[in-house]
Amino acid sequence: MTQKSRKRIEHYPPVPPIPEEYWEDRKWAYDHIDEIVKKYPNLWVGVVDKKVIVAGKMIAEIERIVQEKTGRKDFPVILAERGIHVYKS
């Protein structure tokens, strides 16, 4: 690493730790993924306090709504993917 790149890195603050609630909600979501997929097939879901707050097609919209409703900024957004999808580029 050069002196210039090292100096550039030093100007960035450290990344704060992810709150424990995030990990608990994420675990809950994956523990209940079958139920979530049945109720919200092929939608993104925002999870807070071990419940789905909102579901939709756009991640940005999910994030905005969850933040407005809960005040939390760190929460899992999970794709409730049903079936097999083939994506072409």
C-alpha positions, 0 to 999 in steps of 0.5 A: 500500500502506498503512502498516498492510499494509506493516508486516504484510508485514514480519513474514513471513520471506522464502520460502526458495529451492526446492532444485535437486533439486526442479527436477531431479526435476520435469524428470525426471518430465515427461521420463518422463511417458509411462512414469509415466502408463502405470504409474500412470494417474490417480494422483498420484506423488511423485518423489525422486532421479529415481524415483517413490517412491509413487503414490496418490489423495491428495496429502496421503498422497503427501507424508507417505509421501515425507517419511517414506521420504526425509526430503525436504520439497521434492519434486514431486508430479505427476498422471499424468493419462491421457485426457480428464477433464471436471469439473463443479461 
